[in-house]
Amino acid sequence: MSEHGRPRRVSARLADGREIVYFDERVLEHFDDKRDLPDRVSHTEVRFDPLQAEWVAIASHRQTRTYLPPADECPLCPSRDGRLTEIPSPDYDVAVFENRFPSFVGVADPAAGERADAGGLFTRRDGVGRCEVVCFTADHDTSFHALPPARVRTVIEAWIDRTVVLGAQDGVEHVFPFENRGKDIGVTLHHPHGQIYGYPFVPPFAERMLRCARAHEERTGRNLYADLLAAEQADGSRVVSRTGHWTAFVPFAARWPVEVHLFPHRQVPDLPALDDAERDDLARAYLDLLGRLERLYDQPLPYVAGIHQAPVRAYRDAAYLHLRVHSVMRSPGKLKYLAGSESGMGAFVSDVRPEDVAARLRELE
């Protein structure tokens, strides 16, 4: 570890030129990538949907990405004699590298710009951005909830580092660290890992929330997220847990069968704005929450966990950093599918009462 207990940061290059960054808690030796790799993907595209005013990424090369390999062929495990992986070193604590099958790639080319035809109905531009893989541990057979607090603290520092670096890249408008966990969610690799997307636009879900926050502030002079947190704390029926700096609650209008939001008590726009005490407490609060979720059913819980933070430029004063976890599992062995109403019209119908989910999670200390 470096001074102040922060992990040591080591940057290197993979055989095809992609960057890999190690966050070391221990003194570790890192090796060069000896693989003979094909040329890296250099271009993706985003197209604008005029009916919903949303950008859609087109990245057809992702059809060939690695899909659920056996453990002895995992590309996220450390390299060993005779088997080279995406991690060239024989051991690591936390490692982050550019995705070999990215949705967004490259740097902004001012000369390219937007191209439109069909009277402006068909608008497209380069899918400029960056997609990274975050390996939480070298241990293939564990999961995030089982990591020690010190390791989660290192992951948080990695998220912060990448938020700063990706946010400074030309063309990136929003940085989103997330984890997909479980085959039922759609993961393609079992090794404990997450991803970070540097989007070339503010994603639709984030933009809708921030527009609502801005409208609320114009009406009331207050921050919508802060008001919601205060209301949930005052009501209490959906609060799952509370620490010195963070509160976890099931939202009043939860869309998913299991959905929990984790908010800091102080409004900050993004991860880098957290102080050391808030970062330490986040590691504890998040592990506590994931532990409760893991004990909810008699099987591992598939989930999506995402860090919602301010865009790089837009809406920064209206944003409020928070973490969201949701699961499609509505009961043991039964999944919530996004069928006609949800998928066809975007209108969610929840199968469970948020208060019941919160009460159950409170019991699982």
C-alpha positions as CSV (number, residue, x, y, z in Angstrom):
1,M,0.0,0.0,0.0
2,S,1.1,3.5,-0.7
3,E,1.1,6.4,1.9
4,H,-2.3,7.1,3.6
5,G,-3.2,3.5,3.1
6,R,-4.1,3.9,-0.6
7,P,-3.2,1.1,-2.9
8,R,-0.1,1.3,-5.1
9,R,-1.0,2.1,-8.7
10,V,0.9,0.5,-11.5
11,S,0.0,1.1,-15.2
12,A,1.2,-1.2,-18.0
13,R,0.1,-2.3,-21.5
14,L,-1.3,-5.6,-22.9
15,A,0.1,-7.1,-26.1
16,D,-2.4,-5.3,-28.3
17,G,-1.8,-1.9,-26.7
18,R,-4.7,-1.8,-24.3
19,E,-4.0,-0.4,-20.9
20,I,-4.0,-2.4,-17.7
21,V,-3.8,-0.8,-14.2
22,Y,-3.0,-2.7,-11.1
23,F,-4.1,-1.5,-7.6
24,D,-1.7,-3.3,-5.2
25,E,-2.3,-3.8,-1.5
26,R,0.9,-5.9,-1.4
27,V,4.3,-5.7,-3.0
28,L,3.7,-7.6,-6.3
29,E,5.7,-8.1,-9.4
30,H,3.9,-7.5,-12.7
31,F,4.9,-9.2,-16.0
32,D,4.7,-8.3,-19.7
33,D,2.0,-9.7,-21.8
34,K,3.5,-12.4,-24.0
35,R,0.4,-13.2,-26.0
36,D,0.1,-12.8,-29.8
37,L,-3.3,-10.9,-30.0
38,P,-5.2,-9.7,-33.0
39,D,-5.6,-6.0,-33.7
40,R,-7.8,-4.3,-31.1
41,V,-11.2,-2.9,-32.0
42,S,-10.8,0.7,-33.1
43,H,-14.3,1.9,-33.9
44,T,-17.9,1.6,-32.8
45,E,-21.0,3.7,-33.6
46,V,-23.9,5.3,-31.9
47,R,-27.2,6.0,-33.6
48,F,-29.9,8.4,-32.5
49,D,-33.5,7.2,-32.0
50,P,-35.7,10.2,-32.8
51,L,-38.8,8.6,-31.3
52,Q,-37.3,8.4,-27.8
53,A,-34.5,11.0,-28.1
54,E,-31.9,8.4,-27.1
55,W,-28.6,7.2,-28.4
56,V,-28.1,3.5,-29.1
57,A,-24.7,1.9,-29.4
58,I,-24.0,-0.4,-32.3
59,A,-21.1,-2.8,-31.5
60,S,-21.5,-6.0,-33.5
61,H,-18.0,-7.3,-32.7
62,R,-19.3,-8.1,-29.2
63,Q,-21.1,-11.1,-30.6
64,T,-17.8,-12.9,-30.5
65,R,-16.9,-12.2,-26.9
66,T,-16.0,-15.0,-24.5
67,Y,-19.0,-16.8,-23.1
68,L,-19.0,-18.7,-19.8
69,P,-15.7,-20.6,-20.2
70,P,-14.8,-23.3,-17.7
71,A,-12.8,-22.2,-14.7
72,D,-9.5,-23.5,-16.1
73,E,-10.0,-21.3,-19.1
74,C,-11.0,-18.1,-17.3
75,P,-9.5,-15.0,-18.9
76,L,-9.6,-13.0,-15.7
77,C,-7.6,-15.3,-13.6
78,P,-3.8,-14.6,-13.2
79,S,-1.5,-16.0,-15.9
80,R,0.2,-19.3,-15.1
81,D,2.9,-21.2,-16.8
82,G,1.5,-22.4,-20.1
83,R,-1.7,-20.4,-19.8
84,L,-1.7,-16.7,-20.5
85,T,-4.8,-14.6,-19.7
86,E,-5.9,-10.9,-19.8
87,I,-3.9,-10.5,-16.5
88,P,-0.2,-11.1,-17.4
89,S,0.9,-11.3,-13.8
90,P,0.9,-14.4,-11.6
91,D,-1.1,-12.7,-8.9
92,Y,-2.9,-9.4,-8.3
93,D,-5.2,-7.6,-5.8
94,V,-7.4,-5.5,-8.0
95,A,-6.8,-5.1,-11.8
96,V,-8.5,-2.8,-14.3
97,F,-8.0,-3.1,-18.1
98,E,-9.6,-1.9,-21.3
99,N,-12.3,-4.3,-22.5
100,R,-11.3,-6.5,-25.4
101,F,-14.9,-6.3,-26.7
102,P,-15.9,-2.7,-25.9
103,S,-19.2,-1.0,-26.6
104,F,-17.3,2.4,-26.9
105,V,-13.7,2.9,-28.0
106,G,-11.2,5.6,-29.1
107,V,-10.9,9.3,-28.7
108,A,-12.9,12.1,-30.2
109,D,-12.2,13.2,-33.7
110,P,-13.5,16.8,-34.1
111,A,-13.5,16.4,-37.9
112,A,-15.8,13.4,-37.8
113,G,-18.8,14.9,-35.9
114,E,-22.4,13.8,-36.5
115,R,-23.6,12.5,-39.9
116,A,-27.3,12.6,-40.8
117,D,-29.4,11.6,-43.7
118,A,-33.1,10.9,-44.5
119,G,-33.8,14.6,-43.7
120,G,-32.0,14.3,-40.4
121,L,-33.9,11.3,-39.2
122,F,-30.9,9.0,-39.3
123,T,-28.2,10.5,-37.2
124,R,-25.0,8.7,-36.3
125,R,-21.5,9.4,-34.9
126,D,-18.5,7.5,-33.7
127,G,-19.0,5.6,-30.4
128,V,-16.2,7.4,-28.7
129,G,-15.6,6.4,-25.1
130,R,-14.0,3.7,-23.0
131,C,-15.1,0.4,-21.5
132,E,-13.0,-1.2,-18.8
133,V,-13.1,-4.5,-16.8
134,V,-12.5,-4.4,-13.1
135,C,-11.3,-7.6,-11.5
136,F,-12.0,-7.5,-7.8
137,T,-9.8,-10.4,-6.8
138,A,-7.5,-13.1,-8.2
139,D,-9.7,-15.7,-6.5
140,H,-12.0,-17.2,-9.1
141,D,-14.3,-18.9,-6.6
142,T,-15.4,-16.1,-4.4
143,S,-17.8,-13.1,-4.9
144,F,-17.9,-9.5,-3.9
145,H,-19.9,-10.0,-0.7
146,A,-17.2,-12.3,0.6
147,L,-14.3,-9.9,0.1
148,P,-12.6,-8.4,3.2
149,P,-13.4,-4.7,3.9
150,A,-9.8,-3.8,3.0
151,R,-10.2,-5.2,-0.5
152,V,-13.5,-3.4,-1.0
153,R,-11.8,-0.2,0.0
154,T,-9.2,-0.9,-2.7
155,V,-12.0,-1.5,-5.2
156,I,-13.5,1.9,-4.2
157,E,-10.1,3.6,-4.8
158,A,-10.0,1.9,-8.2
159,W,-13.5,3.2,-9.1
160,I,-12.4,6.7,-8.0
161,D,-9.2,6.6,-10.0
162,R,-11.1,5.5,-13.1
163,T,-13.8,8.0,-12.7
164,V,-11.2,10.8,-12.8
165,V,-9.2,9.3,-15.7
166,L,-12.2,8.4,-17.9
167,G,-13.9,11.7,-17.1
168,A,-10.9,13.5,-18.5
169,Q,-11.0,11.7,-21.8
170,D,-12.2,13.6,-24.8
171,G,-15.7,12.6,-25.8
172,V,-16.7,11.0,-22.4
173,E,-19.8,12.5,-20.9
174,H,-20.7,10.0,-18.1
175,V,-18.7,7.4,-16.1
176,F,-20.7,4.4,-14.7
177,P,-19.0,1.7,-12.6
178,F,-21.2,-1.4,-12.3
179,E,-21.3,-5.1,-11.5
180,N,-23.5,-7.8,-13.1
181,R,-23.5,-10.8,-10.9
182,G,-25.0,-14.2,-11.8
183,K,-25.9,-16.1,-14.9
184,D,-29.6,-15.1,-14.6
185,I,-28.5,-11.5,-15.1
186,G,-26.6,-12.3,-18.2
187,V,-22.9,-12.4,-17.1
188,T,-20.5,-14.0,-19.6
189,L,-17.7,-14.6,-17.1
190,H,-18.0,-16.1,-13.6
191,H,-14.9,-14.6,-12.2
192,P,-15.7,-11.8,-9.7
193,H,-15.6,-8.6,-11.7
194,G,-17.4,-5.5,-12.7
195,Q,-17.1,-3.0,-15.5
196,I,-16.8,0.8,-16.0
197,Y,-18.4,2.5,-19.0
198,G,-17.3,5.9,-20.2
199,Y,-20.3,6.9,-22.3
200,P,-20.1,9.5,-25.1
201,F,-23.5,10.8,-23.9
202,V,-25.5,11.0,-20.6
203,P,-27.4,7.7,-20.5
204,P,-31.2,7.9,-20.7
205,F,-31.9,6.7,-17.2
206,A,-29.5,9.1,-15.6
207,E,-30.7,12.0,-17.7
208,R,-34.4,11.4,-16.8
209,M,-33.5,11.3,-13.1
210,L,-31.4,14.5,-13.4
211,R,-34.1,16.4,-15.3
212,C,-36.5,15.5,-12.5
213,A,-34.0,16.7,-9.9
214,R,-33.5,19.9,-11.8
215,A,-37.3,20.5,-12.0
216,H,-37.8,19.8,-8.3
217,E,-35.1,22.3,-7.4
218,E,-36.7,24.9,-9.6
219,R,-40.0,24.4,-7.8
220,T,-38.7,24.0,-4.2
221,G,-35.1,25.3,-4.1
222,R,-34.1,21.9,-2.7
223,N,-32.3,18.8,-4.0
224,L,-34.7,16.0,-4.9
225,Y,-32.4,13.2,-3.9
226,A,-31.7,14.8,-0.5
227,D,-35.4,15.2,0.0
228,L,-36.1,11.6,-0.9
229,L,-33.4,10.3,1.5
230,A,-34.7,12.5,4.3
231,A,-38.2,11.2,3.7
232,E,-37.2,7.6,3.7
233,Q,-35.2,8.1,6.9
234,A,-38.2,9.8,8.6
235,D,-40.6,7.1,7.5
236,G,-38.3,4.2,8.4
237,S,-40.5,1.4,7.0
238,R,-38.2,0.9,4.0
239,V,-34.9,1.6,5.6
240,V,-32.7,-1.5,5.6
241,S,-29.6,-0.3,7.5
242,R,-27.9,2.9,8.5
243,T,-24.3,3.8,9.4
244,G,-22.5,7.0,10.3
245,H,-22.3,8.1,6.7
246,W,-24.7,6.0,4.6
247,T,-28.3,4.8,4.6
248,A,-29.6,1.8,2.6
249,F,-33.4,1.7,1.8
250,V,-35.8,0.1,-0.6
251,P,-37.4,2.9,-2.6
252,F,-41.1,3.8,-2.1
253,A,-41.8,3.0,-5.8
254,A,-39.3,0.1,-6.3
255,R,-39.5,-1.3,-9.8
256,W,-37.6,-4.6,-9.2
257,P,-38.5,-7.5,-6.9
258,V,-35.4,-6.7,-4.9
259,E,-34.1,-3.1,-5.1
260,V,-32.0,-1.2,-2.6
261,H,-30.5,2.2,-2.8
262,L,-27.4,3.2,-0.7
263,F,-27.1,7.0,-0.2
264,P,-24.4,9.0,1.6
265,H,-25.7,11.4,4.2
266,R,-23.8,14.3,2.5
267,Q,-24.7,15.4,-1.0
268,V,-21.7,14.9,-3.2
269,P,-21.7,14.7,-7.0
270,D,-19.4,11.7,-7.5
271,L,-17.0,9.1,-5.9
272,P,-13.9,11.4,-6.0
273,A,-15.8,13.9,-3.8
274,L,-16.1,11.4,-0.9
275,D,-13.7,12.0,2.0
276,D,-11.7,9.2,3.6
277,A,-14.3,8.5,6.4
278,E,-17.1,8.3,3.8
279,R,-15.0,5.9,1.7
280,D,-14.2,3.7,4.6
281,D,-17.8,3.6,5.7
282,L,-19.0,2.8,2.2
283,A,-16.9,-0.3,2.2
284,R,-18.6,-1.5,5.4
285,A,-22.1,-0.4,4.5
286,Y,-21.9,-2.0,1.0
287,L,-20.6,-5.3,2.4
288,D,-23.3,-5.3,5.0
289,L,-26.0,-4.7,2.3
290,L,-24.6,-7.4,-0.1
291,G,-24.4,-9.9,2.9
292,R,-28.1,-9.3,3.6
293,L,-29.0,-9.8,-0.1
294,E,-27.0,-13.0,-0.2
295,R,-29.0,-14.4,2.7
296,L,-32.3,-13.4,1.3
297,Y,-33.0,-16.7,-0.5
298,D,-31.4,-20.1,-0.2
299,Q,-29.3,-19.5,-3.3
300,P,-26.9,-16.8,-4.6
301,L,-28.7,-13.7,-5.6
302,P,-28.3,-12.5,-9.2
303,Y,-28.0,-8.7,-9.3
304,V,-27.0,-5.5,-11.0
305,A,-25.1,-3.0,-8.9
306,G,-24.3,0.5,-10.2
307,I,-22.7,3.7,-9.0
308,H,-24.9,6.6,-10.0
309,Q,-22.8,9.8,-10.1
310,A,-22.8,13.1,-11.8
311,P,-22.1,13.4,-15.5
312,V,-18.8,14.8,-16.5
313,R,-20.2,18.2,-17.4
314,A,-24.1,18.3,-17.3
315,Y,-26.3,18.5,-14.2
316,R,-23.5,18.3,-11.7
317,D,-25.2,20.7,-9.3
318,A,-28.4,18.6,-9.3
319,A,-26.7,15.2,-9.0
320,Y,-26.3,13.1,-5.8
321,L,-24.0,10.2,-5.7
322,H,-25.6,6.9,-4.7
323,L,-25.4,3.2,-5.3
324,R,-28.3,1.0,-6.5
325,V,-28.6,-2.8,-6.4
326,H,-31.5,-4.6,-8.0
327,S,-32.3,-8.2,-8.7
328,V,-34.7,-10.0,-11.1
329,M,-35.2,-12.8,-8.6
330,R,-38.7,-12.4,-7.1
331,S,-38.6,-15.6,-5.0
332,P,-36.3,-18.6,-4.8
333,G,-36.1,-20.1,-8.3
334,K,-38.5,-17.6,-9.9
335,L,-37.3,-14.6,-12.0
336,K,-39.0,-11.4,-12.9
337,Y,-39.0,-11.2,-16.7
338,L,-39.4,-7.9,-18.4
339,A,-42.4,-9.0,-20.5
340,G,-45.2,-7.1,-22.2
341,S,-45.8,-4.1,-19.9
342,E,-42.2,-3.6,-18.8
343,S,-40.4,-4.4,-22.1
344,G,-43.1,-3.2,-24.5
345,M,-44.2,0.0,-22.7
346,G,-41.6,0.7,-20.0
347,A,-44.4,0.4,-17.3
348,F,-43.2,-1.7,-14.4
349,V,-45.5,-3.9,-12.4
350,S,-43.9,-5.0,-9.1
351,D,-44.8,-8.4,-7.6
352,V,-43.7,-7.5,-4.0
353,R,-44.3,-4.7,-1.6
354,P,-41.2,-2.6,-1.0
355,E,-42.0,-2.5,2.8
356,D,-42.0,-6.3,2.9
357,V,-38.6,-6.6,1.2
358,A,-37.1,-4.0,3.5
359,A,-38.5,-5.7,6.6
360,R,-37.0,-9.1,5.5
361,L,-33.6,-7.5,4.8
362,R,-33.6,-5.8,8.2
363,E,-34.0,-9.2,9.8
364,L,-30.9,-10.6,8.0
365,E,-28.2,-9.0,10.1
